[in-house]
Amino acid sequence: MENHKTLETRDVLLKDVNRLKQDAVLVARDARAHAAAHVDETKQRIGNVLAATKENLMAHPVSLLGAGFALGLLFGLRFRR
């Protein structure tokens, strides 16, 4: 009698473990898909920033040179001490 109960308990536990494995696989797939979507969005945003920077370089090269010179002076004064 006791052996029968042990086998039933073992079978129930094995089913629960299999169900947990399946759930873990589903969670991992969802996480991978979610991460891939964020990576794609980040790549697109970086591409947009680079394109906007390139456009600004072409449209205003002198002002960009002045801003770079000013930043260089600020960093030079800051780290000179």
N, C-alpha and C positions, 0 to 999 in steps of 0.2 A: 504494500500500500504506500509506504513512504517513498519507495523507489519510483513509483508512478507519479507521485506529486513532484518529485525532484525533476523528472524528465519533463513534465508539463512546465515547470518554472523555467527550466533551461530553454525550452522551445520558445516561451514567451520572451525571455531575455534576448535570444538570438534574433527574433523578429524585431524587437525594439532596437537592437544594435544595427540591423540592416536598414531599418527606417531612418535611424540617425545618420548612417553613412550616406544614404540617398539625399537627405536634407542638407548635409554638409557639402555634397557635390553641387546641389542647386545653389546654395549660398555662394560657393566659390565661383560658379559661372556668372551669377548676378554681379558679384564684386568685380570680376574681370571685365564684364561688359560696361559697368559703371566707370571703372578706371579708364578704359579705352575711350569712352566718350569724353571724359575730362581731358585726357591727353590730346585728343583731336581738337577740342575747343581751345586748349592752350596753344597748340601749334598754329591755329588760325589767328589767334590774337597776336602772337609774336610776329607772324607774317604781316598783319595789318600795321603793327607798330613800325616794323622795318620799312614797309612801303611808305608810310607817312613820313618817316625820318628821311628817306631818300627824296621824297617830294620836297621837303623843307630844305634839304641840302641844295637841290637844284634851283629852288625859287629864291632863297635868301642866303647865298654863300658868305657875303660880307658880314652880315649880322651874326651868323653862326661862328665865323672866325673871331669876331669881337667877344662873343659869349665864351668861347673856348679860352681866349686870352685872359678874360676876367676870372674864370674859374681857375686857371693855372696860377694867376697871381694870388688868389685867395688860398689855394692849397699850399703854395710856396710860403706865404706868410704864416700860415697855421702850423706847418710842420718844420719850419726853419728853427724854431726855438728848441 
